[in-house]
Amino acid sequence: MENLQLLAMIQAYTGIGIGLIIGLGAAGACVGIGIMCASFLEGAARQPEMIPALQAKVFLLLGLIDASFIIGVGLAMMFAFANPLLGVVAAH
């Protein structure tokens, strides 16, 4: 019975961790993209001739910020579907 309770606790804490990884990752990406795009618009308003150079950098950084969130989702899915912590309980 103790083994079953340990398994349930691991799955419960893993679920909480998955929610934090995805939720905080999404919030951080949204805040970062919002700040970056606001700065881009301010810079474009001040110097319109710099828009093509700034726009290329903004799109590159948009991809990098989104990639960090997607990596976090991938790690969360690994813990959801192939949790390495459950193997420790099965070994006992």
TATA-V971970 format. One record per backbone hydrogen bond with DSSP energy under -0.5 kcal/mol. CO is the residue of the C=O (numbers start at 1). NH is the residue of the N-H. Records with the same first field share a line. If there is no record, write none. Layout:
BEGIN
CO=NH  NH
END
This chain:
BEGIN
1=5
2=6
3=7
4=8
5=9
6=10
7=11
8=12
9=13
10=14
11=15
12=16
13=17
14=18
15=19
16=20
17=21
18=22
19=23
20=24
21=25
22=26
23=27
24=28
25=29
26=30
27=31
28=32
29=33
30=34
31=35
32=36
33=37
34=38
35=39
36=40
37=41
38=42
39=43
40=44
41=45
42=46
43=47
47=50
48=51
50=54
51=55
52=56
53=57
54=58
55=59
56=60
57=61
58=62
59=63
60=64
61=65
62=66
63=67
64=68
65=69
66=70
67=71
68=72
69=73
70=74
71=75
72=76
73=77
74=78
75=79
76=80
77=81
78=82
83=86
84=87
85=88  89
86=90
87=91
88=92
89=92
END
